[in-house]
Amino acid sequence: MAKPLSIFHRSLSSNIEQEASEMEMNTVMCLLTDAEGTPLGSAMYIPHNAGHLQLTNLVNTFLNNEEKLSYSFYVSDEELLVSVGTYMERNSVSVENVLKIVYRQQAVFRIRPVYRCSQTISDVHEGEILCVSFSPDGKQLASGSGDTTVRLWDLNTETPMFTCKGHKEHVLAVAWSPDAKCLVSGDRDGKVCCWDPSKGELQGNALSGHKKWICGIAWEPAHLSYPSRRFVTCGKDGDARIWDFTLKRTLIVLSGHTRAVTCVKWGGDGTIYTGSQDSTIRMWEITQQGQGILKHILKDHAGWVNSLSLSTEYVLRTGAFDRTRQVTCSDEEMKKIALERYIKAKGKIDSLERLVSGSDDFTIILWEPSVSLQPKQKMVTTARLTGHQQLVNHVYFSPNGQWIASASFDKSVKLWDGVTGKFITAFRGHANCVYQISWSPDSRMLLSCSKDSTLKVWEIGTKKLKHDLPGHEDEVWAVDWSPDGEKVASGGLGKALKLWKG
């Protein structure tokens, strides 16, 4: 007969083993990391039934967020929409494994998907519509056309406000200043026009300088200069020019490219990026003495550079305006708000602005120019993002900087991780070349326009088509989603401008 003490020890040991076994069954060992792979503490046991709410509370607690933020969670690039235990059961993941969960900050607000055409205006522009752009405050829309005019639209009434005349050739590009007080347009003859959008009036004469047509326009960020005055244009003549909107003259000419400069961006740290048909990207610094100095040449593409995008692009475009548009304060305060939004958009304190480029060589390159001037290598085997079967026409960072979308003549739109460059998914559905893409302000949806005459709304969370938007009679060349998320504008070969709503 066993001694009572021995029986007690056996019973205690058995209970401990049973409790440990029950804990393993009722909990899951997880490791939370950010998109760059940095762990949020050590691996930990969390309840088997923990879902989105519990994980969000956990991340907010670990990050000591005073204001509770919204997050989405991913396992193996798939959004986690069920409890961790249910995920492990469905995917036959052993409880002995540590489940790696990536958290990504989301917008607190949610944009309604556009699905209906609220207005078709076909008798205003007499030529094809080549570009459309919403103002940063979301109150106006500008469209440029082959009929040589720029039209300004009132978005409250969805009717034309002004017909801006000053160009003598096709208007190829329009760009709003981040304070929403100025508008600039460039044409096929190389002329630049400065407009007062509140009156629709040309400020002075059309500006000369470029010898061939204008390919792109970018404004100096609001947190660097407020009110907005300086902007940069790039042209087929191989030059980029910095202009003063107030003085109506060229300040600096950035020369060095051997072929057409197809795209230009003005970064949040003051760097200007130009992409060219000579297959290079050049980085320029503007000195305090007002000189343009070439900092670096990025040479990894083997074909024309067609498109550039910055990870902070959304806040650079909108300045001090958030989606509520409720900003009325002094210039100094507006500049401060713009700076706060820019810093927040960069993410962590040590985070840097990232650059992505798309090329005729069918590839995309993710750069972190301020660090290595080499394709970004961290957490990916290569920063040359391959997969498209034809030229990449447009690349665009999401407003939160976490995704990159690319549009190609291979009829597809591809989605990539905006931090690592990892391929996420391909959106297929267009029957012809995809020309342009635009993001919803909450980064949850992506819009594309195509030669097949349709627009399509893609949902990032499900990686599926949300809405198909037919209605145009011909190719759709230009599309933009308003910064407040309320409207989408589209136009193209069919001369009709369409406004879409949720």
C-alpha positions in Angstrom: 0.0 0.0 0.0 1.4 3.4 -1.1 2.1 5.9 1.6 -0.4 8.8 1.8 2.4 11.4 1.0 3.4 9.5 -2.2 -0.3 9.4 -3.3 -0.5 13.2 -2.7 2.6 13.9 -4.8 1.3 11.7 -7.6 -2.1 13.5 -7.5 -0.4 16.9 -7.4 1.8 16.1 -10.3 -1.1 14.7 -12.3 -3.1 17.9 -11.7 -0.2 20.2 -12.7 0.2 18.2 -16.0 -3.5 18.4 -16.6 -3.6 22.1 -16.0 -0.6 22.6 -18.3 -2.3 20.5 -20.9 -5.5 22.5 -20.6 -3.5 25.8 -20.8 -1.9 24.7 -24.0 -5.3 23.8 -25.4 -6.9 27.1 -24.4 -4.0 29.4 -25.3 -1.8 30.0 -28.3 1.9 31.0 -28.3 2.1 34.2 -30.5 4.8 36.7 -31.5 3.6 40.1 -32.5 5.8 42.1 -34.9 5.5 45.3 -37.0 5.7 45.2 -40.8 9.5 45.5 -40.6 9.7 42.4 -38.4 10.6 44.1 -35.2 9.0 42.1 -32.3 6.6 43.7 -29.9 8.2 42.1 -26.8 8.7 38.3 -26.5 6.5 35.5 -27.6 3.5 35.2 -25.3 0.5 33.0 -24.6 -2.8 34.5 -25.5 -6.3 33.0 -25.2 -7.3 30.6 -27.9 -10.4 32.7 -28.6 -8.6 36.1 -28.9 -9.6 38.0 -32.0 -9.2 41.4 -33.5 -10.4 43.4 -30.5 -8.2 41.6 -28.0 -5.1 41.9 -30.3 -5.8 45.6 -30.8 -6.0 46.2 -27.1 -2.8 44.2 -26.6 -0.8 46.3 -29.2 -2.1 49.6 -27.8 -1.1 48.5 -24.3 2.4 47.4 -25.3 3.0 50.6 -27.3 1.6 52.7 -24.5 -0.7 54.5 -26.9 -2.6 57.3 -25.0 -5.1 57.5 -27.8 -6.3 54.0 -28.8 -5.4 53.3 -32.4 -6.9 50.8 -34.9 -4.9 47.9 -36.2 -5.2 45.1 -38.7 -3.4 41.8 -38.2 -1.8 39.4 -40.7 -0.5 35.9 -40.7 1.5 34.8 -43.7 0.3 37.9 -45.6 -3.4 36.9 -45.0 -5.5 39.2 -42.9 -6.5 37.6 -39.6 -10.3 37.9 -39.6 -11.1 35.1 -37.1 -9.8 34.2 -33.6 -6.2 32.9 -33.4 -7.4 29.5 -32.4 -9.8 29.2 -35.3 -7.1 30.2 -37.7 -4.8 27.5 -36.3 -7.5 24.9 -36.6 -8.5 25.9 -40.2 -4.9 25.9 -41.3 -3.7 22.9 -39.4 -1.1 24.9 -37.5 0.4 22.9 -34.5 -0.1 24.5 -31.1 3.6 23.7 -30.5 4.5 26.4 -33.1 4.8 30.1 -32.4 2.3 32.0 -34.5 3.8 35.1 -36.0 1.3 37.9 -36.2 2.1 41.2 -38.1 0.2 44.3 -36.9 -0.4 47.3 -39.2 -2.0 50.6 -38.1 -5.2 51.4 -39.8 -7.1 54.6 -40.3 -9.6 55.2 -37.5 -12.2 56.2 -40.1 -13.6 54.0 -42.9 -14.3 55.2 -46.4 -17.5 54.0 -48.2 -16.7 52.2 -51.5 -17.8 54.2 -54.6 -20.2 52.2 -56.7 -22.5 54.6 -58.6 -22.0 57.5 -61.0 -23.4 60.6 -59.5 -22.7 62.9 -62.5 -21.7 62.6 -66.1 -20.6 65.9 -67.8 -20.0 65.3 -71.5 -20.6 68.8 -73.0 -18.0 70.9 -71.2 -14.6 69.7 -72.4 -14.4 69.6 -76.2 -11.3 67.3 -76.2 -10.1 64.2 -74.4 -9.6 64.5 -70.6 -5.9 63.9 -69.9 -5.6 64.6 -66.1 -7.9 65.1 -63.1 -6.9 66.2 -59.6 -8.9 67.1 -56.4 -7.8 70.0 -54.3 -6.2 69.1 -50.9 -9.2 70.5 -49.0 -11.6 68.4 -51.1 -13.7 71.3 -52.2 -12.7 71.6 -55.9 -11.7 69.5 -58.8 -9.4 70.4 -61.7 -9.4 68.7 -65.1 -7.0 69.2 -68.0 -8.0 68.5 -71.6 -6.8 68.2 -75.1 -9.1 71.2 -75.8 -6.3 73.4 -74.2 -8.4 74.4 -71.2 -8.4 73.6 -67.5 -11.8 73.3 -65.9 -12.6 73.9 -62.2 -15.6 72.1 -60.7 -17.6 72.8 -57.5 -17.9 69.5 -55.7 -20.9 70.5 -53.6 -23.1 71.1 -56.7 -21.1 68.9 -59.0 -21.1 71.6 -61.7 -18.5 73.5 -63.6 -17.2 76.7 -61.9 -14.6 78.1 -64.3 -13.2 77.5 -67.7 -9.5 78.5 -67.4 -8.0 79.6 -70.7 -4.3 80.4 -71.3 -2.8 77.3 -72.9 -2.5 76.8 -76.6 -1.8 73.1 -76.6 -3.1 70.0 -74.8 -3.0 70.3 -71.0 -1.0 67.3 -69.8 -0.7 67.9 -66.1 -2.4 69.8 -63.2 -1.2 70.1 -59.6 -2.7 71.8 -56.5 -0.5 73.5 -53.9 -0.8 71.8 -50.6 -2.5 74.9 -49.1 -5.2 74.6 -51.8 -4.8 78.2 -52.8 -2.9 77.8 -56.0 -3.2 75.6 -59.1 -0.5 75.0 -61.8 -0.9 73.3 -65.2 1.5 72.3 -67.9 1.0 71.7 -71.6 2.3 70.0 -74.7 4.1 73.1 -75.8 6.2 73.3 -72.6 4.2 76.2 -71.2 3.2 76.5 -67.5 0.1 78.4 -66.3 -0.5 79.6 -62.8 -4.2 80.0 -61.7 -6.1 81.5 -58.8 -8.6 78.6 -58.3 -11.0 80.8 -56.3 -11.6 83.0 -59.4 -10.5 80.8 -62.2 -8.1 83.5 -63.4 -4.7 83.2 -65.0 -2.0 84.8 -62.9 0.2 86.7 -65.3 1.1 85.1 -68.7 1.9 81.5 -69.5 5.5 80.8 -68.3 8.1 79.7 -70.8 11.2 77.7 -70.1 10.8 74.1 -71.2 11.5 73.5 -74.8 9.2 70.5 -75.0 6.0 69.3 -73.3 5.5 69.1 -69.5 5.4 65.6 -68.1 4.9 66.2 -64.4 4.5 68.8 -61.6 5.2 68.7 -57.9 4.9 71.3 -55.1 7.2 72.0 -52.2 5.7 70.3 -49.1 3.7 72.6 -46.8 5.7 71.7 -43.7 8.8 73.2 -45.4 7.2 76.3 -46.8 3.8 77.9 -46.0 2.0 79.5 -47.8 3.0 77.5 -50.9 5.2 79.3 -53.4 7.7 76.9 -55.1 6.9 74.1 -57.4 8.9 71.9 -59.8 8.1 70.8 -63.3 9.7 68.2 -65.5 9.7 67.9 -69.3 10.5 66.0 -72.4 13.4 68.4 -72.9 15.4 66.5 -70.2 15.2 69.3 -67.6 13.4 69.9 -64.4 12.6 73.5 -63.4 11.8 75.0 -60.0 9.5 78.0 -60.2 8.2 80.7 -57.9 4.4 81.0 -58.1 4.4 84.6 -56.8 7.3 85.9 -58.9 6.2 83.9 -62.0 9.7 82.9 -63.0 12.2 80.0 -63.0 14.4 79.9 -59.9 16.6 76.9 -60.7 17.1 74.6 -63.7 18.0 71.0 -62.9 19.9 69.7 -65.9 21.7 66.4 -66.3 19.3 63.8 -67.7 20.1 62.7 -71.2 16.5 62.0 -72.2 13.0 63.1 -71.3 12.2 63.5 -67.6 8.9 61.6 -67.1 8.1 62.1 -63.4 9.1 64.3 -60.5 8.5 64.3 -56.7 9.4 66.8 -54.0 10.2 64.8 -50.8 9.4 65.7 -47.2 13.1 66.2 -46.4 13.5 68.7 -49.3 15.0 66.2 -51.8 13.7 66.4 -55.3 13.5 63.1 -57.3 13.4 63.0 -61.1 12.8 59.9 -63.2 13.8 59.7 -66.8 13.7 57.8 -70.1 17.5 57.6 -69.7 16.7 54.8 -67.1 18.0 56.8 -64.1 16.5 58.5 -61.1 18.3 61.6 -59.9 18.2 63.1 -56.4 18.6 66.9 -56.1 19.2 69.1 -53.1 18.3 72.8 -53.0 20.8 74.7 -51.0 20.1 77.8 -48.9 21.8 79.8 -51.5 19.2 78.7 -54.0 21.3 76.3 -56.1 20.3 72.9 -57.3 22.9 70.3 -56.4 22.9 66.7 -57.7 23.1 64.4 -54.7 23.0 61.0 -56.3 22.1 59.0 -59.4 20.1 55.7 -59.0 20.9 53.5 -61.9 19.3 50.0 -61.3 16.5 50.2 -64.0 17.2 48.9 -67.5 14.3 50.9 -69.2 12.4 54.1 -69.0 11.4 55.2 -65.5 7.7 55.9 -65.9 6.5 56.6 -62.4 7.7 57.5 -58.9 5.9 57.5 -55.5 6.9 58.4 -52.0 5.7 56.6 -48.8 4.5 60.0 -47.4 2.8 61.1 -50.6 -0.7 61.4 -49.2 0.3 63.9 -46.5 2.7 65.8 -48.8 -0.3 66.3 -51.1 -2.8 67.3 -48.5 -0.5 69.4 -46.2 -2.5 70.5 -43.1 -5.8 69.2 -44.3 -7.1 65.9 -42.9 -10.2 64.2 -44.3 -12.5 66.5 -42.2 -11.2 69.6 -44.0 -11.8 71.6 -40.8 -8.6 73.7 -40.7 -8.8 77.4 -40.2 -5.8 78.9 -38.4 -2.7 81.0 -39.0 -0.1 80.2 -41.6 2.4 79.3 -38.9 -0.1 76.9 -37.3 -0.9 75.3 -40.6 2.8 74.7 -41.2 3.0 73.1 -37.8 0.0 70.9 -38.4 1.5 69.8 -41.8 4.8 68.9 -40.1 3.0 66.9 -37.4 1.1 64.9 -40.1 4.3 64.3 -42.0 6.2 63.0 -39.0 3.3 60.8 -38.1 3.1 59.5 -41.7 6.8 58.4 -41.6 5.9 56.1 -38.7 8.5 55.4 -36.1 11.0 58.1 -35.1 13.8 56.5 -36.9 11.7 55.7 -40.0 12.7 57.2 -43.3 10.8 58.3 -46.4 10.7 55.5 -49.0 10.7 55.8 -52.7 9.3 53.4 -55.3 9.8 53.5 -59.1 8.1 51.7 -62.0 9.8 51.1 -65.3 9.5 49.9 -68.9 11.8 47.1 -67.9 8.7 45.4 -66.3 10.1 45.9 -62.8 9.5 48.0 -59.7 12.3 49.0 -57.3 11.7 50.0 -53.6 14.4 52.4 -52.4 15.3 53.9 -49.1 17.5 56.7 -50.5 18.5 58.3 -47.3 20.1 55.1 -46.0 22.0 53.2 -48.7 21.1 54.6 -52.1 20.7 50.9 -53.0 17.5 48.9 -53.5 16.0 48.3 -50.1 17.2 44.8 -48.9 15.8 44.6 -45.4 13.6 41.5 -44.9 13.4 40.7 -48.6 15.8 38.7 -50.8 15.6 41.4 -53.5 14.2 44.9 -53.9 13.6 44.4 -57.6 9.9 43.6 -57.6 9.2 41.3 -60.5 6.1 39.7 -61.9 4.6 42.1 -64.4 4.8 40.9 -68.0 4.7 44.3 -69.6 5.8 47.8 -68.8 4.8 49.3 -65.4 2.9 52.5 -66.1 2.1 53.7 -62.6 3.2 53.0 -59.0 1.6 54.4 -55.9 2.1 54.2 -52.2 -1.1 53.8 -50.1 -1.9 56.8 -47.8 -0.6 54.9 -44.7 2.6 53.9 -46.6 2.1 50.2 -45.9 1.2 49.1 -49.4 2.5 49.7 -52.9 0.2 49.3 -55.9 1.4 49.0 -59.5 -0.5 49.3 -62.8 0.8 47.6 -65.9 0.1 47.2 -69.6 -0.2 43.5 -68.8 -3.8 44.2 -67.7 -3.1 43.6 -64.1 -2.7 45.6 -60.8 -0.3 44.2 -58.3 -0.1 44.8 -54.6 3.2 44.8 -52.7 4.2 45.3 -49.1 5.2 48.9 -48.8 7.9 48.2 -46.2 9.6 45.0 -47.4 8.6 45.0 -51.1 7.2 41.5 -50.7 4.5 40.5 -53.3 1.0 40.3 -51.8 -1.4 39.6 -54.6 -2.4 40.4 -58.2 -5.8 41.9 -59.1 -7.0 40.6 -62.4 -10.2 41.7 -64.2 -9.3 44.4 -66.7 -9.5 43.3 -70.3 -6.8 45.7 -71.5 -3.9 48.0 -70.3 -4.3 49.6 -66.8 -3.3 53.2 -67.0 -3.6 54.7 -63.6 -4.5 53.8 -59.9 -5.7 55.8 -56.9 -6.1 54.9 -53.2 -9.0 55.6 -50.8 -7.8 57.8 -48.0 -8.2 54.9 -45.4 -5.9 52.6 -47.5 -8.5 49.9 -47.5 -9.5 50.2 -51.2 -7.7 50.7 -54.5 -9.1 52.1 -57.7 -7.9 51.4 -61.3 -8.8 52.7 -64.7 -8.1 51.0 -68.0 -8.1 51.1 -71.8 -11.1 48.7 -71.5 -13.3 51.8 -70.6 -13.9 50.6 -67.0 -12.9 51.6 -63.5 -12.6 48.9 -60.8 -12.6 49.1 -57.0 -10.4 46.5 -55.3 -10.6 45.6 -51.6 -7.3 45.2 -49.9 -8.5 43.1 -47.0 -10.2 40.4 -49.0 -7.9 40.9 -52.1 -11.0 40.8 -54.3 -12.9 43.0 -56.7 -15.4 45.2 -54.7 -17.1 47.0 -57.5 -16.9 47.1 -61.3 -17.7 50.6 -62.6 -18.6 50.7 -66.4 -20.0 53.8 -68.0 -17.3 55.4 -70.0 -17.6 55.0 -73.7 -13.9 54.8 -74.4 -10.5 54.5 -72.7 -10.2 55.9 -69.2 -6.8 57.7 -68.8 -7.1 59.6 -65.6 -8.6 58.9 -62.1 -8.4 60.4 -58.7 -10.0 59.7 -55.3 -10.8 62.8 -53.3 -8.7 63.3 -50.1 -11.9 63.3 -48.0 -12.9 59.9 -49.6 -16.3 61.1 -50.7 -15.9 61.2 -54.5 -13.9 59.8 -57.4 -13.3 61.6 -60.7 -12.5 59.9 -64.0 -12.0 61.0 -67.6 -10.3 59.9 -70.8 -10.7 59.6 -74.5 -14.5 59.8 -74.5 -14.4 63.5 -73.4 -16.9 62.9 -70.6 -15.9 63.7 -67.0 -17.6 61.3 -64.5 -18.0 61.7 -60.7 -18.6 58.6 -58.6 -20.0 58.3 -55.1 -20.5 55.7 -52.3 
